[in-house]
Amino acid sequence: MNDNLQSIDRSFGLNALSEQRNKVLRNTYWLLALSLVPTVLGAWLGVATGITRSLGGGLGMIVFLGGAFGFMYAIEKTKNSATGVPVLLGFTFFMGLMLSRMIAMVLGFKNGPDLIMTAFGGTAGVFFVMATLSSVIKRDLSGMAKWLFVGAIAIMIGGIINIFVGSTAGMAVISVMAIGVFSAYMLFDLKQIVDGGETNYISATLALYLDIINVFQSLLALLGIFGGERD
């Protein structure tokens, strides 16, 4: 009798845990989709007004890092309250604004709109593959965390150096590295949700959003370098 009760309790616990994971994943996907709206608005505003045109070199780096880390700190502090979602959406608007400078440069090519759509499609494809893998891989991927962090730091340092060097080849190398590292990060972050390691959907959305925006930006940079057609 006791064994039967224990089995029922265990089964109930597993079902509740599975439901919690599915809820976090579902809420994350919805918020991630919603976060793209302010991103597009921010990018459109930046391109239309040229407000970020002067943010090159060291000034652009300071504005970007200050704004990004400020927003991420605020998101971390508000993730368990009703304020968390608006703060996250404010961050995605800011990221769209910062992305507008690159988008404007790509739109300067004759095939600029095609390059942007190709980068968007490529990013969506990467996300689909990683989401599929995260649902079928049974192995614990937590050991990837430290290596991915080292890779992200190396990319950030390389990117900062290249701002001052201005090397096209350097930008291409950094972009390739970023696509690899942040695609792997995407798999890692999705697996964290699937395995129950991440239970806050705002934190989960932030992590996946950063993965997606970095892959998109890097794909766009590569397409602009190697596929841009001038009039």
One Martini backbone bead per residue (centre of mass of N, CA, C, O) as a GRO file, in nm:
protein
  231
    1MET     BB    1   0.060   0.062  -0.023
    2ASN     BB    2   0.302   0.253   0.014
    3ASP     BB    3   0.418   0.209  -0.270
    4ASN     BB    4   0.175   0.327  -0.421
    5LEU     BB    5   0.185   0.610  -0.293
    6GLN     BB    6   0.474   0.676  -0.386
    7SER     BB    7   0.414   0.650  -0.690
    8ILE     BB    8   0.200   0.872  -0.701
    9ASP     BB    9   0.375   1.102  -0.591
   10ARG     BB   10   0.596   1.081  -0.808
   11SER     BB   11   0.411   1.125  -1.051
   12PHE     BB   12   0.302   1.400  -0.962
   13GLY     BB   13   0.578   1.544  -0.949
   14LEU     BB   14   0.658   1.504  -1.247
   15ASN     BB   15   0.413   1.647  -1.371
   16ALA     BB   16   0.460   1.922  -1.235
   17LEU     BB   17   0.744   1.965  -1.352
   18SER     BB   18   0.664   1.948  -1.651
   19GLU     BB   19   0.459   2.183  -1.642
   20GLN     BB   20   0.661   2.401  -1.557
   21ARG     BB   21   0.849   2.381  -1.801
   22ASN     BB   22   0.633   2.436  -2.019
   23LYS     BB   23   0.558   2.718  -1.911
   24VAL     BB   24   0.832   2.852  -1.943
   25LEU     BB   25   0.863   2.795  -2.246
   26ARG     BB   26   0.604   2.934  -2.341
   27ASN     BB   27   0.661   3.218  -2.220
   28THR     BB   28   0.928   3.260  -2.365
   29TYR     BB   29   0.824   3.252  -2.658
   30TRP     BB   30   0.625   3.486  -2.632
   31LEU     BB   31   0.830   3.703  -2.533
   32LEU     BB   32   1.024   3.675  -2.769
   33ALA     BB   33   0.827   3.763  -2.988
   34LEU     BB   34   0.760   4.040  -2.857
   35SER     BB   35   1.062   4.154  -2.854
   36LEU     BB   36   1.074   4.210  -3.170
   37VAL     BB   37   0.906   4.468  -3.189
   38PRO     BB   38   1.097   4.679  -3.051
   39THR     BB   39   1.335   4.615  -3.233
   40VAL     BB   40   1.210   4.711  -3.499
   41LEU     BB   41   1.141   4.997  -3.400
   42GLY     BB   42   1.430   5.082  -3.328
   43ALA     BB   43   1.552   5.034  -3.610
   44TRP     BB   44   1.363   5.223  -3.765
   45LEU     BB   45   1.426   5.483  -3.609
   46GLY     BB   46   1.732   5.485  -3.663
   47VAL     BB   47   1.711   5.497  -3.974
   48ALA     BB   48   1.510   5.741  -4.008
   49THR     BB   49   1.692   5.952  -3.816
   50GLY     BB   50   2.006   5.890  -3.752
   51ILE     BB   51   2.079   5.878  -3.434
   52THR     BB   52   2.338   5.655  -3.470
   53ARG     BB   53   2.552   5.767  -3.676
   54SER     BB   54   2.764   5.892  -3.450
   55LEU     BB   55   2.808   5.590  -3.318
   56GLY     BB   56   3.132   5.563  -3.318
   57GLY     BB   57   3.354   5.385  -3.179
   58GLY     BB   58   3.394   5.471  -2.854
   59LEU     BB   59   3.110   5.595  -2.815
   60GLY     BB   60   2.942   5.350  -2.902
   61MET     BB   61   3.057   5.156  -2.691
   62ILE     BB   62   2.969   5.311  -2.436
   63VAL     BB   63   2.665   5.322  -2.494
   64PHE     BB   64   2.618   5.021  -2.525
   65LEU     BB   65   2.738   4.907  -2.259
   66GLY     BB   66   2.583   5.089  -2.066
   67GLY     BB   67   2.295   5.015  -2.159
   68ALA     BB   68   2.305   4.704  -2.148
   69PHE     BB   69   2.399   4.666  -1.848
   70GLY     BB   70   2.175   4.835  -1.724
   71PHE     BB   71   1.938   4.665  -1.822
   72MET     BB   72   2.030   4.386  -1.710
   73TYR     BB   73   2.023   4.474  -1.417
   74ALA     BB   74   1.721   4.553  -1.413
   75ILE     BB   75   1.610   4.276  -1.494
   76GLU     BB   76   1.724   4.117  -1.253
   77LYS     BB   77   1.564   4.297  -1.035
   78THR     BB   78   1.257   4.250  -1.198
   79LYS     BB   79   1.189   3.938  -1.275
   80ASN     BB   80   0.969   3.900  -1.014
   81SER     BB   81   0.800   4.124  -1.157
   82ALA     BB   82   0.591   4.334  -1.344
   83THR     BB   83   0.845   4.507  -1.453
   84GLY     BB   84   1.018   4.310  -1.625
   85VAL     BB   85   0.889   4.326  -1.909
   86PRO     BB   86   0.923   4.632  -1.976
   87VAL     BB   87   1.231   4.629  -1.941
   88LEU     BB   88   1.289   4.423  -2.161
   89LEU     BB   89   1.154   4.587  -2.394
   90GLY     BB   90   1.343   4.828  -2.362
   91PHE     BB   91   1.598   4.672  -2.437
   92THR     BB   92   1.507   4.584  -2.727
   93PHE     BB   93   1.487   4.872  -2.831
   94PHE     BB   94   1.781   4.948  -2.785
   95MET     BB   95   1.898   4.724  -2.969
   96GLY     BB   96   1.764   4.825  -3.227
   97LEU     BB   97   1.902   5.100  -3.225
   98MET     BB   98   2.196   4.985  -3.237
   99LEU     BB   99   2.140   4.818  -3.508
  100SER     BB  100   2.076   5.051  -3.719
  101ARG     BB  101   2.360   5.113  -3.826
  102MET     BB  102   2.400   4.846  -3.979
  103ILE     BB  103   2.139   4.850  -4.144
  104ALA     BB  104   2.202   5.111  -4.296
  105MET     BB  105   2.455   5.003  -4.434
  106VAL     BB  106   2.315   4.765  -4.583
  107LEU     BB  107   2.101   4.952  -4.732
  108GLY     BB  108   2.333   5.071  -4.920
  109PHE     BB  109   2.284   4.835  -5.074
  110LYS     BB  110   2.122   4.701  -5.339
  111ASN     BB  111   2.076   4.416  -5.154
  112GLY     BB  112   1.994   4.481  -4.856
  113PRO     BB  113   1.709   4.352  -4.800
  114ASP     BB  114   1.805   4.062  -4.870
  115LEU     BB  115   2.020   4.040  -4.647
  116ILE     BB  116   1.828   4.074  -4.407
  117MET     BB  117   1.643   3.829  -4.473
  118THR     BB  118   1.870   3.619  -4.468
  119ALA     BB  119   1.954   3.666  -4.173
  120PHE     BB  120   1.678   3.602  -4.053
  121GLY     BB  121   1.649   3.315  -4.171
  122GLY     BB  122   1.912   3.201  -4.047
  123THR     BB  123   1.833   3.249  -3.751
  124ALA     BB  124   1.574   3.081  -3.754
  125GLY     BB  125   1.718   2.817  -3.830
  126VAL     BB  126   1.899   2.796  -3.582
  127PHE     BB  127   1.673   2.793  -3.373
  128PHE     BB  128   1.527   2.540  -3.472
  129VAL     BB  129   1.763   2.344  -3.436
  130MET     BB  130   1.814   2.398  -3.129
  131ALA     BB  131   1.528   2.330  -3.032
  132THR     BB  132   1.535   2.038  -3.129
  133LEU     BB  133   1.790   1.943  -2.979
  134SER     BB  134   1.688   2.013  -2.685
  135SER     BB  135   1.455   1.778  -2.707
  136VAL     BB  136   1.668   1.517  -2.770
  137ILE     BB  137   1.882   1.575  -2.575
  138LYS     BB  138   1.999   1.403  -2.273
  139ARG     BB  139   2.238   1.552  -2.213
  140ASP     BB  140   2.437   1.729  -2.008
  141LEU     BB  141   2.534   2.089  -2.074
  142SER     BB  142   2.672   2.247  -1.829
  143GLY     BB  143   2.983   2.223  -1.921
  144MET     BB  144   2.966   2.462  -2.142
  145ALA     BB  145   2.962   2.734  -1.993
  146LYS     BB  146   3.268   2.814  -1.960
  147TRP     BB  147   3.339   2.805  -2.267
  148LEU     BB  148   3.129   3.011  -2.363
  149PHE     BB  149   3.227   3.245  -2.189
  150VAL     BB  150   3.509   3.263  -2.308
  151GLY     BB  151   3.414   3.312  -2.598
  152ALA     BB  152   3.255   3.576  -2.541
  153ILE     BB  153   3.494   3.739  -2.431
  154ALA     BB  154   3.674   3.716  -2.682
  155ILE     BB  155   3.475   3.860  -2.871
  156MET     BB  156   3.455   4.127  -2.717
  157ILE     BB  157   3.755   4.200  -2.728
  158GLY     BB  158   3.784   4.181  -3.036
  159GLY     BB  159   3.568   4.398  -3.097
  160ILE     BB  160   3.702   4.636  -2.953
  161ILE     BB  161   3.967   4.633  -3.111
  162ASN     BB  162   3.828   4.658  -3.400
  163ILE     BB  163   3.717   4.945  -3.369
  164PHE     BB  164   4.019   5.069  -3.392
  165VAL     BB  165   4.128   4.910  -3.643
  166GLY     BB  166   3.922   4.835  -3.890
  167SER     BB  167   3.890   4.527  -3.974
  168THR     BB  168   3.741   4.322  -4.199
  169ALA     BB  169   3.868   4.050  -4.131
  170GLY     BB  170   3.818   4.068  -3.827
  171MET     BB  171   3.509   4.085  -3.847
  172ALA     BB  172   3.471   3.810  -3.985
  173VAL     BB  173   3.594   3.634  -3.762
  174ILE     BB  174   3.412   3.729  -3.530
  175SER     BB  175   3.143   3.645  -3.666
  176VAL     BB  176   3.198   3.344  -3.683
  177MET     BB  177   3.242   3.300  -3.382
  178ALA     BB  178   2.962   3.408  -3.291
  179ILE     BB  179   2.787   3.202  -3.432
  180GLY     BB  180   2.900   2.957  -3.282
  181VAL     BB  181   2.866   3.045  -2.982
  182PHE     BB  182   2.554   3.144  -2.992
  183SER     BB  183   2.441   2.878  -3.090
  184ALA     BB  184   2.535   2.716  -2.843
  185TYR     BB  185   2.391   2.896  -2.637
  186MET     BB  186   2.108   2.833  -2.737
  187LEU     BB  187   2.115   2.537  -2.661
  188PHE     BB  188   2.181   2.575  -2.363
  189ASP     BB  189   1.934   2.755  -2.283
  190LEU     BB  190   1.714   2.557  -2.375
  191LYS     BB  191   1.808   2.317  -2.195
  192GLN     BB  192   1.761   2.458  -1.926
  193ILE     BB  193   1.454   2.465  -1.957
  194VAL     BB  194   1.394   2.165  -2.017
  195ASP     BB  195   1.553   2.073  -1.735
  196GLY     BB  196   1.492   2.313  -1.508
  197GLY     BB  197   1.729   2.536  -1.466
  198GLU     BB  198   1.509   2.744  -1.576
  199THR     BB  199   1.230   2.936  -1.409
  200ASN     BB  200   1.264   3.217  -1.557
  201TYR     BB  201   1.128   3.373  -1.833
  202ILE     BB  202   1.290   3.638  -1.842
  203SER     BB  203   1.575   3.521  -1.832
  204ALA     BB  204   1.535   3.332  -2.074
  205THR     BB  205   1.473   3.553  -2.282
  206LEU     BB  206   1.733   3.714  -2.256
  207ALA     BB  207   1.928   3.490  -2.342
  208LEU     BB  208   1.798   3.431  -2.624
  209TYR     BB  209   1.809   3.715  -2.737
  210LEU     BB  210   2.118   3.744  -2.736
  211ASP     BB  211   2.170   3.511  -2.924
  212ILE     BB  212   2.004   3.611  -3.168
  213ILE     BB  213   2.131   3.897  -3.209
  214ASN     BB  214   2.422   3.787  -3.258
  215VAL     BB  215   2.364   3.611  -3.501
  216PHE     BB  216   2.234   3.824  -3.682
  217GLN     BB  217   2.463   4.035  -3.681
  218SER     BB  218   2.682   3.839  -3.795
  219LEU     BB  219   2.541   3.761  -4.057
  220LEU     BB  220   2.512   4.051  -4.165
  221ALA     BB  221   2.813   4.115  -4.175
  222LEU     BB  222   2.894   3.888  -4.374
  223LEU     BB  223   2.699   3.967  -4.603
  224GLY     BB  224   2.815   4.252  -4.639
  225ILE     BB  225   3.109   4.171  -4.706
  226PHE     BB  226   3.040   3.928  -4.937
  227GLY     BB  227   2.730   4.042  -5.067
  228GLY     BB  228   2.762   4.330  -5.136
  229GLU     BB  229   2.596   4.563  -5.360
  230ARG     BB  230   2.695   4.811  -5.557
  231ASP     BB  231   2.598   5.073  -5.774
   0.00000   0.00000   0.00000
